[in-house]
Amino acid sequence: MQDYFVAHWLDITTTILGLAYILLEYKASLWLWLVGFVMQVMDIVLYYQKGLYADCGMEFYYIAMTVYGVWVWKFGKKRNQTPKEALPVTHFKKSLVLPWAVATLAIWAILWYWLTLVGSTVPVADAFTTALSFVGVWALARKYLEQWLIWIVVDVVTCVLYFYKDIPFKASLYGLYVIIAVLGYLKWKRSMKAVSA
């Protein structure tokens, strides 16, 4: 039993951090970015060890988006907002849907090709979740309601992928993420209605 935990300590630790991260995201707490930063640094090592190269590379993007997210949530303002108000939850702009969809498909294709070159055993799924996550973390940084819908898709695919790649704790966490993402979507939607009422 002890050998099992020694072999999976990184998976377990990042899973605990991931749980804290999603709960802070659910609450729309600025602290999610700090917890995310620590988790992302550790995930770089975990994903590299497991041969999930796109996920590993994605963590560097997450780290950059963490800095961006903190800045936007702390200092970014939207129209009709006073300087002391927190960044409100809003809808993903319709004008951004097509450009982001095209960008996601292009990133997926490029990553898929690259992963086949580096010998990934799961190039399609790894590239897909990574490409979609680019949009998801950006939408989170902008505090768009629909970021939760993006994460539901990412989380379902990632859950299956991580069980397949023998990362059971993290896989279970992504299963839980699906439930929290649904609840988070409903909570953020209610907060939008409360602000507009």
Number of C-alpha atoms within 10 A of each C-alpha: 6 7 8 8 11 11 11 16 14 19 21 18 15 22 22 15 19 22 18 17 21 22 17 17 20 20 14 20 13 16 14 22 23 15 18 23 21 14 22 23 16 18 23 18 13 20 19 14 11 15 16 23 23 24 22 23 15 21 22 16 16 21 19 11 19 22 14 17 24 17 13 16 20 14 13 15 17 15 5 6 12 10 11 9 11 16 19 19 20 16 15 15 9 8 8 9 11 10 10 14 13 11 16 20 15 13 18 22 16 13 21 22 14 16 20 13 10 11 11 18 13 18 21 16 18 24 27 21 25 25 25 21 23 18 18 22 20 18 19 21 20 23 22 18 22 19 23 27 16 19 24 21 15 22 23 18 18 24 22 16 18 20 14 12 14 13 20 18 21 23 24 16 21 27 18 16 24 20 13 19 24 15 14 23 18 15 15 22 16 12 15 16 10 9 9 7 6
